Amino acid sequence: MGEYTLRCAGCGNLLIGGAASCPLDGGLPRTDYIERKFNPRKLPGIWSFIDWLPVDGWNPSTGASSVTYRSSGLAAELGLESLYISFSGYWPERGALMRTCSFKELEAAPTMQMLRDRKAGETLVVASAGNTARAFAEVCSITDQPLILFVPVSSLDRIWTTVEPGRVLVVGVKGDYADAIKLADVLSSRSGFRAEGGARNIARRDGMGTVLLDHVRRFNSLPNHYFQAIGSGTGGIAVWEASMRIIEDGRFGERLPRLQLAQNTPCAPVYNMWHGMGSEESDFDAYGCPEGMHDDVLFNRNPPYAVPGGVRDAVISSGGRIYGIDNSRAVSAQKLFEMSEGIDILPAASVAVAALVDAVESGFVENDDDILLNITGGGVKRLAEDHSRVKLKCDLTVGLRDSEDALSSIEEIFA
């Protein structure tokens, strides 16, 4: 299946033992698959791309994939001839069956399969502001694997499943996403626990890269442009890496899609760094970040921007851009998409739509360019017609100052 070696995305150094970082330059680990040709398997969902996923097996009960289709409604509104939409969410009329309504399911399924393949018996630890936690809770409940979620208290209402919750422990964090990450890292360093890994998780990136693979499978070519809203930017890195594999195949194009990545201003670290404005935490605190954002899941204080193989390398290599989208433009874009395409979308996805509108109006894209727009979440209203949701209860609440006793209690529970 997905046989590979692991190399540094910066210097190309061979990495041993599933290393999360290169000892020479700190670069991201990248999978170098033995299979060089793009030949999707006759398997369901994301597992059809199993040759380019770092897993040995697959679970037929997980792994719903994104669905790519050629737009008519939004394309007509923007005067575009070849606009393609990748939809990750719940829209059965289009064949989209992600019940957590977010492309984070593309990360969760291969990550949990990779953990099962390793047979280490470890409990996964995930920090999230909402969508990622929901996706992992759903997948782990289906596969009966243990999971600990660290979620800011303000985001707890976003954590639900469409199945009966399994061995999932939810920890409410008195703070923001960065604080949740700190606590998750502390627990992950202890025996019996494994960190999800964020941008350094190869299963996460290669899972998200299937968005690009699905487009190539359906339309037999690479797009000229790729639009996505980002928090950390890991999705953009993933599509860049998948594009390089497709180019190496030689049958679907020779040029990388231009990465058009968008953040919600003013809480936009990647956008600020790209435009040379820095990203000091104190600056964001002055704006009250992430409160008041159109969607605060797009805020990550420590994105993998300058690391070798990170966001900066991906955008420069592809000749792309990074956009700053304020709330008013995101709201307008969300209304435009839902009216023209006929499905509800998550607020984060509307930031990508707004970036596309900006690119059209500024002339950065031509009306005959092949454009792939990643709608990273949607269909929550549509889901309610077919499925009920089970809200996960918060098992305990902790802050950075009183965390030690709580983490010790968690260790005892999972011992």
N, C-alpha and C positions, 0 to 999 in steps of 0.2 A: 504494500500500500504506500503510505507516504514516507518512503525511505529517504534519508537525508543525512548530510553532515551539517555541522553548525559552524558558521564563520562570523567574524566581526564585520559589521556593515561598513566600518571605516577602513581599516587596514587590511582586511581579508584574512586575518590570522585565524587558523583553525582553533575552535573552542572545544574543550573536552568536558564531558560530564554534565551537559545541560547548563553550562555557565550562563548567567544572566548579564554578564558584562565582560568586555575584553580587558585583560590585565595590562595591555600595552597602551591603549588610548581611551578606554572606557566606552567604546562604541557599542551600539545595540547588537545583540546576537541576531543572525539572519539564517534562515534555512536555505541550504543548497541542495535541492532535490535531485535524486538520481534520474528521475523521469524528466526529460527535457521537452517533450512534446505535450501539447495541450490536447488531451483526449478524455473528455468527461466520461465517467462510468454511468451505467444504467442503474443508478442508486437514487433513493429519494433525497430531495432537498440538498443541503450543503454537502452531503456525503458523495454526491456525484463528482465532486472535485477532490476526492480523497487522496489522489496521487500527489496533490500539492497541499496537503494538511499533515501536520506532524503527529499522526495517530496510527495505531495498529489496527484498531477495529472501529465499529460504528454502531450506534444505537438507533433503531428505526423509530423509536418513540420521541426522539429529539432531532434537532438539526433542520428546522424549517429554514428555507432560503429566502433571499430577497427575490423580487420579481421585476424584470425589466420590460418596459413596453414603450412603444413610440407614441409620444404625446400628440394629441390633436387640439385639445382645448387650450392649454397654456401656450402651446406653440403658436397657435393662431393669435392669441392676445399679444405675444411678443414679436410676432413676425418672423418666427424661426421655422426653417424647413426640415431640420433634422434634430429635433429635441427628443431625447430618450430619458425616461424617468425610471430610476431604480427605487422601488417602493419596499420598505421594510416595515411591516406592520400587519394589521388584520384587514384584509380586503378579499374575501373568498371569491368574489366575482372576477377578480384578476388573478386568482391563484395564490394570493399572499395569505399565509396562515400563521404568522407569528402572534401568538396569543398575548405576549407581553407588550406588543405594539411598538417594539424598538429593535433596531439593528444590533443591539447588544446581545441578542440571542445568537448572532453569528460568532460572538466571542465565547459565550458560555458553553455551547455544545462541544466544540473541539477542546476547550480547556478541561472540561470535566472528563472527556474521553481520554485525553492525554494523562490525566491524573490516575484514572482507572488502569490504563495500560502499564503505568509504572508500578502498580501494586505495592505502594509504600504504606498504605493505610493511613495517610495523613488527612487532616481536616483542612479544607480550603478556607482562607480568610480573605474577605473582600471588603474594601472600603468603597462607598458609593454615595452619590447625592440623589439616587433614584433609579434611573433606567437600568444601570448595570446590576444593582441589587435585585431588582425585580426579575431580570432575565436569569440570573444565577439561582435565585430562589425557585423559580419555575423548573429549571432543568434539574437541579439537585433533588427536588421533590419527586420528579418523575423517575430519576435514576437511583433514588435512595442513597445518596451520598451526603455525608455531613458537611455543613456549611455554617460559617459565622460571618454575619454582616455587621459592619460598623457604618452607621448612617446618621448624619446630622439630625437632631431632633426635629428641626424644621422641615425635613424631607420624609419623615416617617409615613405620612399619609400616602406616599407614592408606592409603598411596598405592598404588593398584592400578587396573588397567583390565581390561576384559573383551575388549579387542582388542589387537593387537600395538602396543606403544607407538610413537608417531611421533617427531616432532622436539621432544621434551620433555626439558629439562634440569632435573634436580632438585638443588637446593642445600640441604643440611642446615645449619640455623642453630643454633649453640651458644647457646641462650637460649629465650625464650618467643615467643608470637605477636607481641607488641609489637616484639621485636627483629627478627623476620622482616619485619615491615612497614617498619621503618626501613631495612633493607638493600634491600628491594624498591623503596622510594622513591628511594634514591640511584641505583640502576641505571636506573630509569624516567626520571630527569631527563636521561639521556644520549641522544644522537642514535640513532635507530633502534629505540628501545624505548618502549613505552607501558604505563602503569600501568593495571591493571584498574579502579581507581577507587573501590572500596568503595561506600559509601552514595551517593556522587556519580555513580555510573555509572547513567545512565538506563535502559540496556538491562537491567541487573541488577534494578533496582526494578520496571520494567514486566513483566519476565519473571516475577518472584515474584508480582506482582499478578494473574497469570492463575489463581492458586488461587481467588480470589474470583470471577473471571469464569466459571470452570468451574462453580462452585456456581450462579450465576445462570442460566447456560445450561441446566443440568439441572433446576432447581427454580423458575425464573421469579420469584425474589424475593431480596432481600437478607436475610441472617440478622440476628437481634437482637444476637447476640454472636459474637465471633471469638476463639478461644483459640490461642495459639502460644507456644512457648518461644523465647527470643531470646538472642543474644550481643550484637550491635551494635544490634539493633532495626530493621534495614533492612526485614525482612519485614513488620513491623507498619506501617511507613511505606508500603510498597508496597500493602498491602491498603487502607489509608486512602485513598490516591490513586485506586486502582481503584474504590473505593466512590463517591467523588465523581463520577467519570465516569458510573457507572451511575445515580446520582441525577439527574444532568443529563439523561440520556436520558428520564427521567420515567415509564417503564413498569414499574419493578421495585421501587419503594419510595421513601420520602422521608426516611428517617432513617439516619444512619450506623450501621453495626454497632459496638457497644461493643468496643473493643480490650481484650482480657484477655491481657496479656503476662506471661510468667513467666521468672524467672532462678533459677539454682541457687546458693543461699546456702551459705557466706558470701561467695563470689566473685561479687558481683552489683552492678556499678557503676550500672546503670540503676535497679535497685530501690532502691539507697541514695540516689541523687539524687532520685528521685521522693518518697521519704519524708524528705528533708531531712537525710540522714546523711552527705553528701559522698561523695567517691570518690578520696581520695588514694592514689597508688600504694603508699606506704609502709604504708597500712592493709592492703592486700591481700597485700603481702609478709609481713606478720606472720602471716597465715593460711596462708602457703605456697601461695598461688594461682599457677597453677591446679591444682597437684597435689592429689589427694584429692577432686576434684569427681566427681559422678556422670557428667558428661560435660564435659570441659574445652573443647570447641568452643563452649560458651556463654559463655566468658570473653573479653571485649574491654575492654582498659584505657581505650580512648578512643572510646566510642560517640557517634554523632551525636545527642546528647540535647537540648542547648539551642539548637542551630543552627536558624535559621528554616526551618520545614518539616520539622523533625526529630521525634524520638520524643516529646518533651514536647508539642509542638503536636498531634501525632496523637492521643495519649491524651486530652488535655484536650478537643479538638474532639469526640471520639466519646463522651465521658463514661465512659471505661474505667478500668481499674485495672492495677497492676503487682504481681505476686505474688513472694514469696520462698519457694522450695521447697528444703528440705534433702534430703540424700541418702536418708534413710530413707523419706520420703514419696515420693520419685521411684522408689525400688526397688519399693515397694508398688504404685504406680500402673502401673508397667511390667508387673508380674505380672497385675494386674487386666485391663489392656487385652489382653495376649496370650492370657489365658485366655478372655475374653469375645468377642474378635473373631477369634481363630484365626490370627494372623500375628505374627511377631516384629517388634519395632520398635527403632530406635536409642535409646540412653539419653536423648539430648536430647529426643526426642519425649515421653518419659514425664514430663518436667517440665511439659509442657503438660497432660497428662492429670491430673497431680496438682493443677494449678491449677483445672481443671474440677471435680474432686472437692471442693476447698476452696470454690469458688463455690456449688456445690449445697448443701453442708453449712451454709454461712453464710447461705443464702437470697438471695444476690446475683443468682442466676438462678432463674427460675420453671420449674416442671416442663413448662409448655407453651410456653416460649420456643423460637424457632428458633435453634439453636446450631451454629456451624461450628467443628469441632476440627481444626486442622492437624497431622497426623502428618507431620512434616518428613523422616522417614527410616525405612525399614524394609525387611524382606524379604531381609536378608543370608543368612539360613539357607535361605530359599526359592530364592534365586539359585543357591546351591551345587548344587541339584538339576539345574539346566539349563545352567549356564555355569561355566567355569573362570576363575580370576583370575590376572592377571600382575602381580606386584609390581614396581614401578618401582625401579631401583637409584638410590642416591644418587651423583651424579656428583662432587660435592666438598662439603666441610664447611668452614664459615667461622664466625668470631665477629666481633663488632663491632670489635674491636681489629685484627684481621688481615684486614679485608675488602677493602682497596684493591687488593692484588695479585690477589685472587680475582675481583673485579669487572672488572678490566682483562682478565683471562684470558677471562672470559665475553664481553666486547666483541669480542675477537679471534676467538673461536669463531663468533660470529654475524655477523661483518663480511661 
